[in-house]
Amino acid sequence: MDLWFTEKHAPGVKLSIRVDRQLYSRQSEFQRIDVFESEEFGRFLTLDGYMMLTERDEFIYHEMIVHVPMAVHPKVRRVLVIGGGDGGAVRELIRYPEIERIDLVEIDEQVVTVCREHLPFTACGFDDPRVKLYFQDGLKFVRRQSEEYDLILVDSTDPFGPGEGLFTREFYGNCYKALKEDGIMVNQHESPFYAVDALAMQRAHKRIVKSFPISRVYQAHIPTYPSGHWLFGFASKEYHPLKDMDTKRWKERGIPTRYYNTKLHRGAFALPNYVEELLKNVEHID
């Protein structure tokens, strides 16, 4: 018997992956958590039936959400990760010895527990002494912070269910307040390709632009995400993602990567015309 995981990407489009076996399936307090194993993509995590990551391509997402801001900000010491219970962003962050503290806020503790057991390739950094885990609502957590962090990574699920509050103007405003005077926020920005995803992307961009003086969008190719064309938001109080990127300093760190490099960093901000139009259409709307 052939077993397949299928995710709907658009009304007439689905992604299907043949499953060798299901390693975990349970309803937590917040969502359904499933872990599958496949020949093509290795192990993969889904939440409420939506793909979160696969062993085969997770490095693209996690390298791009972490190394882009780290190549720009000259002195990151304290980092807040909101979401990211799979541990991939933390794994990339702990490669920087200058980072003194990483606070991860994940609403669903069960996600971290499951990933520790079944996805050690992403969850391998949780035991680093600089990492502190908080199992609570990220929206409420960040609301209590003021000028605390150099970098905030919003590694959230899609803008519904447990992650819905992490796409509001209030949330982005609180992230601004929680950052130090030269802080950077990077968020997963959805896909611009299918209509429903593009609308969610536009809404997030509109709200971020109103909260930060510098707001840019960059892209990556992630095969198992809807359309494979994925965006990230770069929002900053002071640093520009291209003008302030220090190529020499980042290369001197000697961090081995499989996707990110400084040439790709620059190219990732060169967006297709249709994406530029989607962004410009909402930048000046009240």
N, C-alpha and C positions, 0 to 999 in steps of 0.2 A: 504493500500500500504506500502511495506517495503522500507525504504530509507536507503542507505548505503554510507558511505565514504570509498573509496578504494584508497590505495596508492601502487604503484608498487615498490617492494623492489629489484627485480632481473627480468631478462627476463621471467622467468617462475614462479615468486612468487609475490603474492600480499597480503597486509593486508587489511581486511575489517572490519569496525565497524558499527553496526546498529545505525542509527541516529534517535533520537526522534524528534528533531527540529533543525533548523538552526537559530542561534541568530544574526549572522552578516555576511555580504558578500559585499565586496567592493574592487575595484581596487584603490590602493594608487598610489602615484607618482612612487613607486619602485616595487610593487608586489601586488598580490591579497591576501587579508586577509579574512579568514573565521573563524568563531567560531561556533562550533556545540555542541549539548548536547546529551549524550547517557546514557543508563542505566548502562552499564558495566564500562565505563571510565569517567563518569561525563562530564564536559565541556572540550573541547579540541580546540587547536589553530592550524590552518594550514596556511602556507604561500606558495603561488603558488602551492597548492595541496600537499605539503609535511608536514608531522606531525612535529610540534614543541614541543608540550607538551600536556599531559592530566592531568586532575585533579587527576586521580587515581595513576599515577606513577611519576609525576614531581619531587616529593621529592627526588627520588633517584639521578637524574641528579644534582639537585641544591645542595644537601648536599655533593655530591662527588666532585663537582668542587670548593666548598668553604672550607669545613672543612679539606680536605687533606693538602692544603698549610698552613692553619691557625694552624694546629697542628705541623707544622715544623718551620715556621718563628717565632722567639721569640718576635718580636716587630713590628708588622704591624700597621702603623699609617695612611698611605695614600694608597688607592686602586683605580685602574682604571678598570672598566668593559667595554669591547668593545662588542657591541651587547647587548643581555640580556634585550631587551625591554619589555619582559613579567614580569620582576621584581623579578623572583625567586632567582637569585643570590644575589641581593640587600637585599631581605628578610632575607637570611641567614647571610649576612655580618653585618647587623645592630644589630645582637644578640651579637656582640663583643663590649663591651663598650670602649675598648682601641683604636678602630679605630676612627680617627678624621675626615676623609673626604673620601667620596666615589664619584668618578666622573664616571658617566655612559654616554657613547657615543653610541647613536643609530641613524642610518642613517634615519630611517623612524619614524617620530613622531606619525604617525597614529597608529603604533603598540602599543605604550605606551597608547595612548588615548583609544584604543579598550580594552586593557587589564585592564586598570583602571575600565572600565565600566562592562566588562563581566567576567574577571578573577581576582577577588579581592583576591583570595587565594594566588596568586603569586605577584600581584601588590600592596600589602599592605604596602610596605616599602618606596615608593617613597616620601612620605611627611616627612620622617625623616630629621631633620635639617642638618645632615651631608651629605645628598645626593644632588648632583648637576647634572642636566641633560643637555647634549649637543646633539643637533640634527644635526649631521653632519657625514661626512665620517670618520670612525675610522682610516683608513689608513692615511689620511691627518692629523688628530688630533694627532696621536702618533708621527708622523714625526716631530712635533714642540716641543716635550717634551725631556728633558734631566735630568737624575738622579732625577726624580720627585716622583716615586712611589716605595713602598715596595712590592706591589703585583699587577700583571696585570692578569685579567681573560678574556680570549678571548672566550666569550659565543656567538659564531657566528652561522649562518646558514651553510648549506652545501657549498662546494667550487665552487659555480656557482651563477649567478645572483648577488644580492647586496653583498653577502659575499665572492665573488671570490678573491678580493684583500687581504683578511685576511688570506690567505694561501700561500703567496709569501715569498721568502727569504728576500726581502726588508722589508716587514712588520715585520718579526721576528727580523731582525737586528735593526729596529727602536724601537721595544719593549725592546730589550736589552739595547739600549741607554737610553730609558725612565725610566729604573729601577735604583734604587740606587745600591750602590756597593755590597749589599747582597740581591738583589731583586729576586723574583720568578715570573715566568709566568706559568699559567696553561691554556690549551686550550682544547676544545672538539676536539677529534682526529679521529673521524669517526669510522666505524666498520671494523674489519679485515676479516669478514666472506665471503661476496659476492665479486666477483672479482673487480667490478668497485669501490666499497667502499674501498677495500683493497689497490687498487692502489692510491687512494686519500690519504689514511692514510700513505702509504709509502712516498709519495711526501712530505707531511707535516713533517714527522719525519726526512727525509733527510735534509730538510732546517733548522729545529730547531737544529739538532745536529751540524750543521756548525756554528750556532750563539751562542750557550751556552756551557760552559764547563761541565755542569751536565745536562743530558737529559735522563729521564726515562719515561716509559709508564705504566699506570695502568688502571684497568678495572672495569666495573660495569654491572649489569644485568638490562636493561631497556626494559620492554616487548614490548612497541609500537615502538621502533626504529628498523631499519632493522636487522634481525637475533636475536635481543634482547641482543647481545653481543657488548658493546660499550666501546670505549677507551678514555682516557684522556692523554694529554701530560703534564709532569712536567719538566719544564726547569728552571735552577737556576744558579746564579753566584757563590754561595757559599754553600748553604745548600743542604744536601742529603736527599731525602724524607724518608729514613728509619733510617740512622745513626743519623740524627739530629731531629727526631721526639721526642717531649717531652710528653710522655704519661701522666705523673703525672700532668703537667701543664694544658693539655687540659681537663682532667677529672675534675680537680678542678673548672673549669668554670661552670660545671653543666648544660651545654647546652643540652636540650632534643632533641634527633634525632630518626628518624624512620629507617634509613638505616645505616648511618655511625657509626662506633665505632673504637677504636684504634686497636683492633685485626684485624678487617676487613681492616683497613688502610694497615697493613703489608701484609695481604694476597692479596690485590688488585694488588700489584706489582709482584706477582708470576704468570707469564703469561703462557698460554699453549704453547707447543713447536712450533706449527705452526705459532703462532704470533711472538714468538722470532725469528724464521727463517725469517719471512717477514721483521722484523725490521733490523736484522743483514745484510740482503741482500742489504740494501741501505745505511747503516751507513758510509761506507767508499768509496762510489762512488762520484767522482767529478762532 
